[in-house]
Amino acid sequence: MTQAHSIFRQNFLEYASYVIKERAIPDLVDGFKPVQRRIIHTLFEMDDGKFHKVANVVGWAMRYHPHGDASIYEALVNLANCDLFIERQGNFGNILTGDSAAAARYIECRLLPFAKKVLYNPELTEFVDSYDGRNQEPVAFPAKIPVVIIQGVSGIAVGMSTYILPHNAFEVLDAMASSLKGESYRLYPDFPGGGIVDVENYDDGRGSVSIRAKLNTSDPKRIIIEELPYGTTSEAMIHSVEEAAKKGRIKISSINDYTAEFVNIEINLARNTYAQEIVDALYAYTACETKLSVNPLVIRDNVPTIMGVHEILDYHAKHLVQVLKAELELEKGHQLDKLHARTLERIFIEERIYKRIEQKKSAEEVNKAVITGFKNFEDQLLRAVDDDDVERLLKIPIRRISLFDIEKNRTEIEQINANLEDIERKLGDLVGYALSYLGELKSMLDPVEHQRKTTLKSFELVDVKEVALRNLPVKYDPANGYLGYGVKGGTTLLEVSPFDRLLVIRKDGSYQVIDAPEKEFVGKGMLHCGFADKNELASLTFTIIYQEKTYKYLFLKRCQIVSYQLKKVYSLLPEGEFKLIKLSTFPNAELTVSYKPKPGLRILEEKFYFSDYLVKGVKAGGVRIAVKEVASLKLRAVKEVVHAKDAEPSLFDEEEKE
């Protein structure tokens, strides 16, 4: 490997790692991408209970995020629209219509109490230097819930991507409770725009879901779209309906958008068209139905890892217990420190230890005098008196000493002891405490705002081929050899949909399967054009009469076309010097062969029946039926009804037309 290759490889790996970990993929612990985490951290720093201009928040966040204000602003708006951690004031856009938010200087935001309850604990948060080394930012918040499951996320990195669908907050908290209890649970996506979702192939967040808009068809002449599929806006929906109407796939007279707080798209139908008739077409041809494939990729222990929804939630159920235990132990330490301080204050004032320092002339003598004064009270202390304790005691103002209330001190100590008992009780039953904590979190959420919006329902995806109308007339113009529904001259052979495939057989014996063409050159000698679907081909038997060019021998071959590659050219004739004389699709027919009179030739006419010959593969050779010079051929169908489209062209003028 050259030095240049080594440099490129190293730089690419560093760049890829940076994009994966620092920009696109969320962390498992707090569910945030770096820009989201920096926004929340900034709001924690700015938090004073009041609303802040989003422009100010963006400016403060730029101290941590090195990618400019536009990305921070967009991420903040998206995060606020999740309605979980950030309270909004002003125009933050509309996820239903796709309208963008107002400029950052016009809108305001602040953290919700729920964010502080779930995310905030600086003592348990690991901090690192920001990109310029001037500030400290969190590595990950000690989140107590699986944020990445509730909010959902999408991101594209180098060589990988993530796509996790949002879930209902109440259902996630209930599922965490079930996980802590060791009970089974089910968890399925819930989208802010509502709609209908089929989770049959969800596969615990690793598969796919099919989603539909909610349609109101109570009025037979009008369809109201009341809920949109996830990721679709009313503008995109209207555009898809209009495009389908332009292509003739659905018949409407007008479409109106009344979407504001709720989705309301009114589709007025054309004359002689009714709501129930075009529902499947709406699902097939418009954004009313779509399929989403999910890929739950997160950063776990600094490594990109694919984890199912249950795996993520079970991880967070255990993580909740760990965080609560760490918080309780921290609080226990704080309460013990507080108890120790209150005990020192009481003894320091009641026993007049402060009197010992009146005649001392140096700091060392003062410290020693205070520490010595507590010697007789060591049995009442939680730990030995240190220099910090002495410093704190010496800062007590004279006013407080003179007004010291022993009853108040005892009340505070009793409260501290009660707090310690409560902490010990919770530490003794961490799972029970975690369950009660989840109950507190649920009480902080608005039951109306966070109720399930998406309906779970099983349905089959509509196949566009099944609902496509065969209303495009395919014409063939033998004068110029063009075939298609865009050909103006010639005769109409059949009507097709844009999804049909056609089998075309030419006079030289070659055949080809093509998509129903708008206008395609197939040659001036086309013998057959028909549908190429499996059922049609399985019921169709071709009989080929062909002639060897040198000796004029006549052959008959019967075959079916059962397989093909699209647009690949095949031949019905075997390899060699042969020419096609006749092609027939009659199931059975009487072929009359007349020979040219010659001296000594007694039999001048013979009859052959298709049913006497086996149906073979396309590549098989035919059966020789005549070695004499042929004068004419006549074909007459037997025991079958002959349709006009089955009229048989011929290379012989004497052929009888059936």
C-alpha positions in Angstrom: 0.0 0.0 0.0 1.4 3.4 -1.0 1.7 6.3 1.4 -1.1 8.1 -0.4 -3.4 5.1 -0.1 -2.6 4.9 3.6 -3.4 8.5 4.1 -6.7 8.3 2.2 -7.7 5.2 4.1 -6.9 6.7 7.5 -8.6 10.0 6.8 -11.7 8.2 5.4 -12.0 6.0 8.4 -11.7 9.0 10.7 -14.3 10.9 8.7 -16.7 7.9 8.6 -16.4 7.4 12.3 -17.0 11.1 13.0 -20.2 11.2 10.8 -21.5 8.0 12.4 -20.9 8.9 16.0 -21.0 12.7 16.0 -23.7 13.5 13.6 -26.1 10.9 12.2 -26.6 8.0 14.7 -28.2 8.4 18.1 -26.8 7.2 21.4 -28.6 4.3 23.0 -28.4 5.9 26.5 -30.2 9.2 25.9 -31.5 8.6 22.4 -30.1 11.9 21.1 -27.8 12.8 18.2 -25.1 15.2 19.3 -26.9 18.3 18.0 -30.0 17.4 19.9 -28.0 16.7 23.1 -26.2 20.1 22.8 -29.6 21.9 22.4 -31.0 20.2 25.5 -27.8 21.0 27.4 -28.0 24.6 26.4 -31.6 24.8 27.5 -30.6 23.4 30.9 -27.9 26.0 31.2 -30.3 28.8 30.2 -33.2 27.5 32.2 -34.8 30.1 34.5 -38.5 29.2 34.0 -39.0 31.7 31.3 -39.3 31.4 27.5 -36.1 32.1 25.5 -35.8 33.3 22.0 -34.9 30.4 19.8 -32.3 32.6 18.1 -30.6 33.0 21.6 -30.8 29.3 22.2 -29.2 28.6 18.8 -26.4 31.1 19.5 -25.6 29.6 22.9 -25.7 26.1 21.4 -23.1 27.1 18.8 -20.5 27.1 21.6 -20.9 23.3 21.5 -22.0 22.5 17.9 -19.4 23.3 15.2 -21.8 23.0 12.2 -23.5 26.4 12.1 -26.8 27.9 13.2 -29.1 26.4 10.4 -28.6 22.8 11.5 -29.1 23.8 15.2 -32.3 25.7 14.4 -33.8 22.9 12.3 -32.9 20.3 14.9 -34.5 22.4 17.7 -37.7 22.8 15.7 -38.0 19.1 15.0 -37.2 18.3 18.7 -39.8 20.8 19.9 -42.4 19.3 17.6 -42.1 16.0 19.3 -43.9 17.5 22.3 -41.8 15.7 24.9 -39.1 17.8 26.3 -39.5 21.4 24.9 -42.5 23.7 25.3 -43.1 26.0 22.3 -44.4 29.5 21.9 -45.0 30.9 18.4 -45.1 29.3 15.0 -43.1 26.1 14.9 -44.5 25.0 11.6 -47.1 22.3 10.9 -46.1 18.7 10.5 -49.4 18.0 8.8 -49.1 20.6 6.1 -45.4 20.7 5.8 -45.3 24.5 6.5 -42.0 25.6 7.9 -41.4 27.3 11.3 -41.1 31.1 11.7 -37.6 32.6 11.8 -35.7 31.9 15.0 -36.0 35.5 16.2 -39.8 35.3 16.3 -40.3 32.0 18.2 -39.5 31.0 21.8 -39.1 27.8 23.8 -38.2 26.5 27.2 -37.7 23.1 28.8 -40.6 21.2 30.2 -40.5 19.8 33.8 -40.6 16.3 32.2 -37.2 16.9 30.6 -35.7 17.8 34.0 -37.3 14.7 35.6 -36.0 12.4 32.9 -32.7 13.8 31.8 -31.1 16.2 34.2 -28.6 15.1 36.8 -25.2 16.9 36.4 -23.6 14.7 39.1 -24.2 11.5 37.1 -23.4 13.0 33.8 -20.0 12.6 32.2 -18.7 15.8 30.6 -15.9 16.3 28.0 -14.4 19.4 26.4 -16.3 21.0 23.6 -14.8 21.2 20.1 -12.8 24.4 20.9 -11.9 23.4 24.5 -13.6 26.4 26.0 -16.6 24.6 27.5 -17.8 21.3 28.9 -20.6 19.3 27.2 -22.2 16.0 28.2 -21.2 12.7 26.6 -24.8 11.4 27.2 -27.6 12.3 29.6 -28.5 9.6 32.1 -31.9 9.2 30.6 -34.5 7.2 32.5 -36.6 6.3 29.5 -35.9 5.1 25.9 -36.1 8.4 24.2 -35.1 6.9 20.8 -38.1 4.7 20.8 -40.6 7.4 21.9 -39.4 10.1 19.5 -38.1 8.0 16.7 -35.1 8.9 14.6 -33.7 8.8 11.1 -30.2 9.4 10.0 -27.8 8.6 7.2 -24.1 8.1 7.9 -21.2 6.7 5.9 -22.0 3.1 4.9 -25.0 2.8 7.3 -28.3 4.4 8.3 -30.8 4.3 11.0 -34.6 4.6 10.9 -36.6 4.0 14.1 -40.3 4.8 14.2 -41.9 6.8 17.0 -44.0 5.0 19.7 -46.6 6.1 22.2 -45.1 7.5 25.4 -47.7 5.9 27.7 -47.3 2.6 26.0 -43.5 2.8 26.3 -43.7 3.5 30.0 -46.2 0.7 30.5 -43.9 -1.6 28.6 -41.0 -0.6 30.8 -43.1 -1.5 33.9 -43.9 -4.9 32.3 -40.2 -5.5 31.6 -39.4 -4.7 35.3 -42.0 -7.2 36.4 -40.8 -9.8 34.1 -44.0 -9.8 32.1 -44.4 -10.0 28.3 -45.5 -7.0 26.4 -46.1 -5.7 22.8 -45.0 -2.4 21.5 -46.0 -1.0 18.1 -45.4 2.4 16.4 -47.7 5.4 17.0 -47.4 8.3 14.6 -48.2 12.0 15.5 -50.3 12.3 12.3 -52.4 9.2 13.1 -53.3 7.0 10.2 -53.6 3.2 10.0 -50.6 0.9 10.4 -50.2 -2.8 9.7 -47.5 -4.2 11.9 -47.6 -7.8 10.7 -44.0 -7.6 9.4 -42.7 -5.2 12.1 -40.4 -7.8 13.5 -39.7 -6.0 16.7 -38.6 -2.9 14.8 -36.3 -4.7 12.4 -38.8 -5.3 9.6 -41.3 -3.0 7.9 -44.8 -1.6 8.4 -47.5 -0.7 5.9 -49.3 2.5 6.6 -52.5 4.1 5.2 -54.3 7.3 5.4 -57.7 7.4 7.2 -60.4 7.9 4.6 -64.0 9.0 5.2 -66.2 7.5 2.5 -69.6 8.1 4.1 -70.5 10.5 1.2 -70.6 8.4 -2.0 -69.6 11.4 -4.1 -66.8 12.7 -1.9 -63.8 11.3 0.0 -62.3 13.0 3.0 -58.8 12.2 4.0 -58.8 12.7 7.8 -55.4 11.3 8.8 -52.1 11.1 6.9 -49.5 8.3 6.7 -46.4 9.0 8.7 -43.9 11.2 6.8 -46.5 12.5 4.4 -47.8 16.1 4.4 -51.1 17.4 3.0 -49.2 19.2 0.2 -47.5 15.9 -0.8 -50.8 14.0 -0.6 -52.6 16.5 -2.8 -49.8 16.4 -5.4 -49.9 12.6 -5.5 -53.7 12.6 -6.0 -53.5 15.2 -8.8 -50.8 13.2 -10.6 -52.9 10.1 -10.4 -55.8 12.0 -11.8 -53.7 13.4 -14.7 -52.7 9.9 -15.7 -56.3 8.8 -15.7 -55.9 6.4 -12.8 -58.6 8.0 -10.7 -61.4 10.2 -11.8 -62.0 13.3 -9.7 -63.6 16.7 -10.3 -61.7 18.7 -7.7 -59.5 18.5 -4.5 -59.5 21.0 -1.7 -57.2 21.3 1.3 -58.8 22.5 4.6 -56.0 21.2 6.8 -55.1 23.3 9.9 -55.0 21.7 13.3 -56.4 18.5 11.9 -56.1 16.9 8.4 -59.1 17.6 6.1 -58.5 17.0 2.4 -61.7 16.9 0.4 -61.7 14.9 -2.9 -64.8 15.5 -5.0 -65.4 12.7 -7.5 -66.2 12.9 -11.2 -69.6 12.1 -12.6 -70.6 8.4 -12.5 -67.7 7.8 -10.1 -68.4 6.7 -6.5 -66.3 6.7 -3.3 -66.1 2.9 -2.8 -65.0 2.4 -6.4 -61.8 4.4 -6.2 -60.6 3.6 -2.6 -58.3 0.8 -3.8 -57.0 3.1 -6.6 -56.2 5.8 -4.0 -54.2 3.3 -2.0 -52.5 2.0 -5.1 -51.6 5.2 -7.0 -51.3 7.9 -4.3 -49.5 8.6 -1.1 -52.6 7.2 0.8 -50.7 4.0 1.2 -47.0 3.4 1.7 -44.5 0.9 3.1 -41.7 1.8 5.5 -38.6 -0.3 6.2 -37.0 0.3 9.5 -33.5 -0.2 10.7 -32.9 0.3 14.5 -29.2 1.3 14.5 -27.9 3.0 17.7 -24.5 3.8 19.2 -24.0 1.3 22.1 -20.7 1.5 24.0 -19.2 3.6 21.2 -20.1 0.9 18.6 -22.9 1.1 16.0 -25.3 -1.7 16.9 -28.7 -2.9 15.6 -31.1 -3.5 18.5 -34.7 -4.5 18.4 -37.4 -2.5 20.1 -37.7 -5.1 23.0 -33.9 -5.1 23.4 -33.7 -1.4 23.6 -36.6 -1.2 26.1 -35.3 -4.0 28.3 -31.9 -2.3 28.3 -33.6 1.0 29.5 -35.7 -0.8 32.1 -32.4 -2.1 33.7 -30.8 1.3 33.1 -33.6 3.1 35.0 -33.0 0.9 38.0 -29.2 1.7 37.8 -29.8 5.4 37.5 -32.3 5.5 40.3 -29.9 3.6 42.6 -27.1 6.0 41.8 -29.4 9.0 42.4 -30.5 7.5 45.8 -26.9 6.9 46.8 -26.0 10.4 45.9 -29.0 11.8 47.8 -28.1 9.6 50.7 -24.6 11.1 50.8 -26.1 14.6 50.6 -28.5 13.9 53.5 -25.7 12.5 55.6 -23.5 15.6 54.9 -26.5 17.7 55.8 -27.1 15.8 59.0 -23.4 16.0 59.9 -23.5 19.8 59.3 -26.6 20.3 61.4 -25.2 18.3 64.2 -21.9 20.3 64.2 -23.8 23.6 64.2 -25.9 22.5 67.2 -22.9 21.4 69.2 -20.8 24.4 68.1 -23.5 26.8 69.4 -25.0 25.0 72.3 -21.7 24.0 73.8 -20.2 27.5 73.0 -17.2 26.0 71.2 -17.0 29.3 69.4 -15.8 30.9 72.7 -12.6 28.9 72.4 -11.4 30.9 69.4 -11.7 34.4 71.0 -8.1 34.6 72.2 -6.5 32.7 69.3 -4.1 34.7 67.1 -3.5 32.4 64.1 -5.7 30.3 61.7 -3.9 27.2 62.8 -4.7 27.8 66.5 -8.4 28.6 65.6 -8.8 25.3 63.6 -7.1 23.3 66.4 -9.3 24.9 69.0 -12.5 24.1 67.2 -11.5 20.5 66.4 -10.4 20.0 70.1 -13.7 21.4 71.2 -15.5 18.5 69.5 -13.4 15.8 71.2 -16.0 15.2 73.9 -18.8 14.9 71.4 -17.3 12.4 68.9 -20.0 9.8 69.7 -22.7 12.2 68.4 -20.9 12.8 65.1 -21.2 10.8 61.9 -17.5 11.3 61.1 -14.4 13.2 62.3 -14.4 17.0 62.0 -12.1 18.2 59.1 -10.9 21.6 57.9 -13.9 22.1 55.6 -16.2 21.6 58.6 -14.3 24.1 60.6 -14.3 26.6 57.7 -18.1 26.3 57.4 -18.7 26.7 61.1 -16.5 29.8 61.2 -18.7 31.4 58.6 -21.8 31.3 60.8 -22.8 34.9 61.4 -23.2 36.2 65.0 -26.9 37.0 64.3 -27.6 33.3 63.6 -25.7 32.3 66.8 -27.7 34.6 68.9 -31.0 33.5 67.4 -30.2 29.8 67.3 -33.4 27.7 67.7 -32.7 24.3 69.1 -36.3 23.1 68.3 -35.8 24.1 64.6 -32.5 22.3 64.5 -34.1 19.2 66.0 -36.9 19.4 63.5 -34.5 19.6 60.6 -32.5 16.6 61.9 -35.7 14.6 62.3 -36.6 15.4 58.7 -33.2 14.4 57.5 -33.4 11.1 59.4 -36.9 10.5 57.8 -35.4 11.2 54.4 -32.6 8.7 55.1 -35.1 6.1 56.1 -37.1 6.7 52.9 -33.9 6.4 50.9 -33.0 3.1 52.6 -36.5 1.8 52.0 -36.3 2.7 48.3 -32.8 1.1 48.0 -34.2 -2.0 49.5 -36.9 -2.3 46.8 -35.4 -0.7 43.7 -37.8 -2.4 41.3 -40.8 -1.2 43.3 -39.4 2.3 43.4 -38.8 2.3 39.6 -42.4 1.3 39.1 -43.6 4.1 41.2 -41.2 6.5 39.4 -42.7 5.4 36.0 -46.2 6.2 37.5 -44.9 9.7 38.4 -43.6 10.2 34.8 -47.0 9.2 33.4 -48.8 11.7 35.6 -46.6 14.4 34.1 -47.8 13.7 30.6 -50.9 15.2 29.1 -53.3 12.2 28.6 -55.0 13.9 25.7 -51.8 15.0 23.9 -50.1 11.7 24.3 -53.0 9.3 23.6 -52.6 6.8 20.8 -53.3 8.4 17.5 -52.5 5.6 15.0 -54.9 2.7 14.5 -53.5 -0.8 14.4 -55.1 -2.9 11.7 -54.2 -5.7 9.4 -54.6 -5.1 5.7 -53.2 -6.3 2.3 -51.2 -3.8 0.3 -53.0 -3.0 -2.9 -51.2 -4.2 -6.0 -51.3 -1.4 -8.6 -51.5 -4.0 -11.3 -54.7 -5.4 -9.9 -56.5 -2.1 -9.8 -55.0 -0.7 -13.0 -57.6 0.0 -15.7 -57.0 -1.5 -19.1 -58.2 1.6 -21.0 -55.2 2.4 -23.2 -55.9 1.2 -26.8 -52.8 -0.4 -28.4 -52.7 0.1 -32.1 -50.4 -1.4 -34.8 -49.6 0.5 -37.9 -48.3 -2.0 -40.5 -47.2 0.8 -42.8 -44.5 2.0 -40.5 -44.2 -1.0 -38.1 -45.0 0.9 -34.9 -47.0 -0.5 -32.0 -48.3 1.2 -28.8 -51.1 3.2 -27.2 -49.4 6.4 -28.5 -49.7 5.3 -32.2 -52.3 7.3 -34.0 -52.8 5.3 -37.2 -53.5 1.6 -37.7 -56.0 -0.7 -36.0 -56.7 -1.2 -32.3 -55.5 -4.7 -31.3 -56.3 -4.6 -27.5 -56.6 -2.3 -24.5 -53.9 -2.4 -21.8 -52.9 -0.8 -18.6 -49.4 0.8 -18.1 -48.4 -2.3 -16.1 -49.2 -4.9 -18.7 -46.6 -6.8 -20.7 -47.1 -7.9 -24.3 -45.8 -10.8 -26.3 -44.9 -9.7 -29.9 -44.1 -12.3 -32.6 -42.7 -11.1 -35.9 -42.8 -12.7 -39.4 -39.2 -13.9 -39.2 -40.2 -16.2 -36.3 -38.6 -14.0 -33.6 -40.6 -13.1 -30.5 -40.1 -10.8 -27.6 -41.9 -9.7 -24.4 -42.0 -6.0 -23.8 -43.7 -3.6 -21.4 -46.9 -2.1 -22.9 -45.3 0.5 -25.1 -46.4 4.0 -25.8 -44.8 3.8 -29.2 -42.2 1.2 -30.2 -41.0 -0.1 -33.5 -41.7 -3.9 -33.9 -41.3 -4.3 -37.6 -43.7 -4.3 -40.6 -44.5 -8.0 -40.4 -45.9 -8.5 -36.9 -47.9 -11.8 -36.7 -49.1 -11.8 -33.1 -49.6 -9.3 -30.2 -51.1 -10.5 -26.9 -50.8 -10.3 -23.1 -47.8 -11.9 -21.6 -49.1 -12.7 -18.2 -48.7 -16.2 -16.9 -52.3 -17.2 -17.1 -52.6 -16.0 -20.6 -49.5 -17.7 -21.9 -50.4 -21.0 -20.1 -53.7 -21.2 -22.0 -52.1 -20.3 -25.3 -50.6 -22.9 -27.7 -48.8 -21.7 -30.8 -48.6 -23.9 -33.9 -45.8 -23.0 -36.3 -45.7 -24.1 -39.9 -42.2 -23.5 -41.3 -40.2 -24.5 -44.3 -36.6 -25.6 -44.9 -35.3 -23.2 -47.5 -33.1 -25.6 -49.5 -35.2 -28.7 -50.0 -38.6 -27.0 -49.3 -39.6 -29.5 -46.7 -42.5 -28.5 -44.6 -42.5 -28.8 -40.7 -45.2 -28.4 -38.1 -44.3 -27.5 -34.5 -46.6 -26.9 -31.5 -45.3 -25.2 -28.3 -46.1 -22.9 -25.4 -44.0 -19.9 -24.2 -43.8 -20.4 -20.5 -40.7 -18.4 -19.5 -38.9 -15.3 -20.8 -36.6 -12.5 -20.0 -38.1 -9.0 -20.6 -37.0 -7.5 -23.9 -34.8 -10.4 -24.8 -35.3 -11.6 -28.4 -36.0 -15.4 -28.9 -36.9 -17.5 -32.0 -39.7 -20.0 -32.6 -37.7 -21.6 -35.4 -34.8 -24.0 -34.9 -31.3 -22.9 -35.9 -30.5 -23.2 -39.6 -32.0 -22.2 -43.0 -35.7 -22.0 -42.2 -38.5 -19.5 -42.9 -41.9 -19.1 -41.1 -44.8 -20.0 -43.3 -47.7 -19.8 -40.9 -48.4 -19.1 -37.2 -51.6 -20.2 -35.6 -53.1 -19.9 -32.1 -56.0 -22.3 -32.8 -56.2 -25.0 -30.1 -57.0 -27.4 -32.9 -57.3 -27.0 -36.7 -57.4 -28.8 -40.0 -54.5 -28.0 -42.2 -54.9 -28.8 -45.9 -51.7 -28.9 -47.9 -52.0 -28.8 -51.7 -49.1 -29.9 -53.8 -48.0 -28.8 -57.3 -48.9 -31.3 -60.0 -46.0 -33.3 -61.3 -45.7 -36.4 -63.5 -46.2 -39.5 -61.4 -47.6 -37.6 -58.4 -50.8 -39.2 -57.4 -51.6 -37.5 -54.1 -52.1 -33.8 -54.7 -53.6 -32.9 -51.3 -53.2 -34.0 -47.7 -54.8 -33.0 -44.4 -53.2 -32.7 -41.0 -54.7 -32.0 -37.6 -53.0 -30.0 -34.8 -54.3 -32.3 -32.2 -52.3 -35.2 -33.6 -49.0 -33.5 -32.6 -47.6 -33.1 -29.2 -47.0 -29.7 -27.5 -43.3 -29.4 -26.9 -40.8 -26.8 -25.7 -40.0 -23.7 -27.7 -36.5 -24.9 -28.5 -37.7 -28.3 -29.8 -37.7 -29.0 -33.5 -40.9 -29.5 -35.5 -42.2 -32.7 -37.2 -41.7 -33.0 -41.0 -45.1 -33.2 -42.7 -44.3 -32.7 -46.4 -41.4 -33.3 -48.7 -43.2 -32.3 -51.9 -43.4 -28.8 -53.4 -46.4 -27.0 -51.8 -48.8 -25.0 -53.9 -51.1 -23.7 -51.2 -52.2 -24.1 -47.6 -55.7 -23.9 -46.2 -56.5 -23.8 -42.5 -59.8 -24.4 -40.8 -60.5 -24.4 -37.1 -62.3 -27.4 -35.7 -64.2 -27.8 -32.5 -63.3 -24.3 -31.5 -64.9 -20.8 -31.8 -62.7 -18.5 -33.8 -62.6 -14.9 -32.7 -61.9 -12.0 -35.0 -58.6 -11.3 -33.4 -57.5 -14.9 -34.1 -57.6 -14.4 -37.9 -54.5 -16.0 -39.2 -52.1 -14.1 -41.5 -50.2 -16.1 -44.1 -47.3 -15.9 -46.5 -49.4 -17.8 -49.1 -52.1 -15.9 -51.0 -54.2 -19.0 -51.4 -54.7 -19.3 -47.6 -58.3 -19.5 -46.5 -59.2 -16.9 -43.8 -61.1 -18.2 -40.9 
